């Protein structure tokens, strides 16, 4: 056994010497060839630099062409010849696949959009298109009926079903939620509602809020029965002159603008208000406990109707027909009228 191990060691030493000297001779030869080529090129001062580079690049390209099939076949899942692939691309397959469907995004819209009604549209179709209900569109656009739309009309579309609200002084999310029969949590959780204080959910006057799942409170419609508070004797036929007179003297505190369609005139309590022109009284009273308060409306028969509001009381002797300059009330503290 000892002799065998000694022979193995001798064989290993001889193999190492042989390998070392063979490698040494190969590298010495390579260095000699390299030195000769380098010396020749040096003596030519770069004359063969360009042909040498071209030959080297051609050799690399040839080597790549030869080795490409070998490398391709060594990787599973890659066809040796990708140009002859019979499988269609994902783009072509998605276009030609009959089962391909478009999925609607679940992301909530961040603002109120404007939609132009197209021919054939209905409120329900538009609502389904935006993922809300018909009442949301009707409330936001003050539609008396869902049929009150026409092509070309612009509609405001809320991001979710519910109502929008403009904050006035003294309101909180609790009072707003109660007004629209909604939950406060829905208002707070809507991602695009902004609060003046995120801890107390304080609101800024004039800001717009979205009230998800809110419902407009019932509004009492004006009707001839509710609007006329009392019957008065007929004063006979009267005709308008087309010339309006001031119904009351005082100081104008608010003029006629787009958001305030009337004049506010401040005067002393009990000052009588006069008809601006002759006409027929078509309404008198305070039917809704809001708005203009005690009011009188006169149709002048020539396309003009005047309204006299904020009357402290209406005279019992008021006539259905009123001549220009005749009293329309008994006591007056502030007048507002519109044509």
ChimeraX attribute file (.defattr): number of C-alpha atoms within 10 A of each C-alpha:
attribute: neighborCount
match mode: 1-to-1
recipient: residues
	/A:1	6
	/A:2	6
	/A:3	8
	/A:4	9
	/A:5	10
	/A:6	10
	/A:7	12
	/A:8	11
	/A:9	12
	/A:10	11
	/A:11	12
	/A:12	11
	/A:13	11
	/A:14	12
	/A:15	11
	/A:16	11
	/A:17	12
	/A:18	12
	/A:19	11
	/A:20	12
	/A:21	11
	/A:22	12
	/A:23	12
	/A:24	12
	/A:25	12
	/A:26	12
	/A:27	12
	/A:28	12
	/A:29	12
	/A:30	12
	/A:31	12
	/A:32	12
	/A:33	12
	/A:34	12
	/A:35	12
	/A:36	12
	/A:37	12
	/A:38	12
	/A:39	12
	/A:40	13
	/A:41	15
	/A:42	13
	/A:43	10
	/A:44	11
	/A:45	10
	/A:46	11
	/A:47	11
	/A:48	12
	/A:49	12
	/A:50	10
	/A:51	10
	/A:52	12
	/A:53	11
	/A:54	11
	/A:55	10
	/A:56	12
	/A:57	12
	/A:58	11
	/A:59	12
	/A:60	12
	/A:61	11
	/A:62	11
	/A:63	11
	/A:64	12
	/A:65	11
	/A:66	11
	/A:67	11
	/A:68	11
	/A:69	13
	/A:70	11
	/A:71	11
	/A:72	15
	/A:73	13
	/A:74	10
	/A:75	10
	/A:76	8
	/A:77	8
	/A:78	10
	/A:79	13
	/A:80	17
	/A:81	10
	/A:82	9
	/A:83	7
	/A:84	8
	/A:85	10
	/A:86	7
	/A:87	7
	/A:88	9
	/A:89	9
	/A:90	9
	/A:91	8
	/A:92	9
	/A:93	12
	/A:94	13
	/A:95	10
	/A:96	10
	/A:97	9
	/A:98	8
	/A:99	8
	/A:100	10
	/A:101	8
	/A:102	6
	/A:103	6
	/A:104	6
	/A:105	7
	/A:106	6
	/A:107	6
	/A:108	11
	/A:109	14
	/A:110	13
	/A:111	13
	/A:112	14
	/A:113	13
	/A:114	11
	/A:115	13
	/A:116	13
	/A:117	17
	/A:118	14
	/A:119	9
	/A:120	8
	/A:121	13
	/A:122	18
	/A:123	21
	/A:124	15
	/A:125	13
	/A:126	19
	/A:127	19
	/A:128	12
	/A:129	10
	/A:130	15
	/A:131	13
	/A:132	19
	/A:133	19
	/A:134	17
	/A:135	20
	/A:136	26
	/A:137	23
	/A:138	22
	/A:139	18
	/A:140	17
	/A:141	13
	/A:142	12
	/A:143	13
	/A:144	9
	/A:145	11
	/A:146	15
	/A:147	11
	/A:148	12
	/A:149	17
	/A:150	14
	/A:151	12
	/A:152	11
	/A:153	11
	/A:154	15
	/A:155	20
	/A:156	16
	/A:157	21
	/A:158	25
	/A:159	21
	/A:160	22
	/A:161	22
	/A:162	22
	/A:163	23
	/A:164	22
	/A:165	15
	/A:166	13
	/A:167	17
	/A:168	13
	/A:169	9
	/A:170	9
	/A:171	14
	/A:172	16
	/A:173	20
	/A:174	14
	/A:175	12
	/A:176	20
	/A:177	20
	/A:178	14
	/A:179	13
	/A:180	20
	/A:181	15
	/A:182	19
	/A:183	17
	/A:184	17
	/A:185	13
	/A:186	15
	/A:187	23
	/A:188	19
	/A:189	10
	/A:190	16
	/A:191	12
	/A:192	15
	/A:193	16
	/A:194	18
	/A:195	16
	/A:196	12
	/A:197	10
	/A:198	10
	/A:199	7
	/A:200	8
	/A:201	15
	/A:202	14
	/A:203	22
	/A:204	18
	/A:205	13
	/A:206	11
	/A:207	14
	/A:208	15
	/A:209	21
	/A:210	25
	/A:211	28
	/A:212	25
	/A:213	19
	/A:214	23
	/A:215	19
	/A:216	15
	/A:217	10
	/A:218	7
	/A:219	7
	/A:220	9
	/A:221	10
	/A:222	11
	/A:223	10
	/A:224	12
	/A:225	10
	/A:226	16
	/A:227	19
	/A:228	19
	/A:229	15
	/A:230	13
	/A:231	13
	/A:232	14
	/A:233	11
	/A:234	13
	/A:235	13
	/A:236	11
	/A:237	12
	/A:238	16
	/A:239	16
	/A:240	19
	/A:241	13
	/A:242	14
	/A:243	9
	/A:244	15
	/A:245	12
	/A:246	12
	/A:247	22
	/A:248	21
	/A:249	15
	/A:250	15
	/A:251	11
	/A:252	13
	/A:253	10
	/A:254	14
	/A:255	13
	/A:256	12
	/A:257	9
	/A:258	7
	/A:259	6
	/A:260	11
	/A:261	14
	/A:262	20
	/A:263	18
	/A:264	21
	/A:265	19
	/A:266	18
	/A:267	17
	/A:268	12
	/A:269	12
	/A:270	15
	/A:271	19
	/A:272	22
	/A:273	25
	/A:274	21
	/A:275	26
	/A:276	28
	/A:277	27
	/A:278	24
	/A:279	26
	/A:280	24
	/A:281	24
	/A:282	16
	/A:283	23
	/A:284	26
	/A:285	21
	/A:286	22
	/A:287	22
	/A:288	15
	/A:289	9
	/A:290	8
	/A:291	11
	/A:292	19
	/A:293	17
	/A:294	21
	/A:295	26
	/A:296	26
	/A:297	24
	/A:298	25
	/A:299	21
	/A:300	25
	/A:301	14
	/A:302	11
	/A:303	8
	/A:304	14
	/A:305	18
	/A:306	20
	/A:307	21
	/A:308	28
	/A:309	25
	/A:310	19
	/A:311	27
	/A:312	18
	/A:313	18
	/A:314	23
	/A:315	13
	/A:316	13
	/A:317	13
	/A:318	22
	/A:319	19
	/A:320	20
	/A:321	23
	/A:322	28
	/A:323	24
	/A:324	21
	/A:325	17
	/A:326	18
	/A:327	21
	/A:328	30
	/A:329	25
	/A:330	18
	/A:331	18
	/A:332	22
	/A:333	17
	/A:334	23
	/A:335	27
	/A:336	22
	/A:337	22
	/A:338	16
	/A:339	16
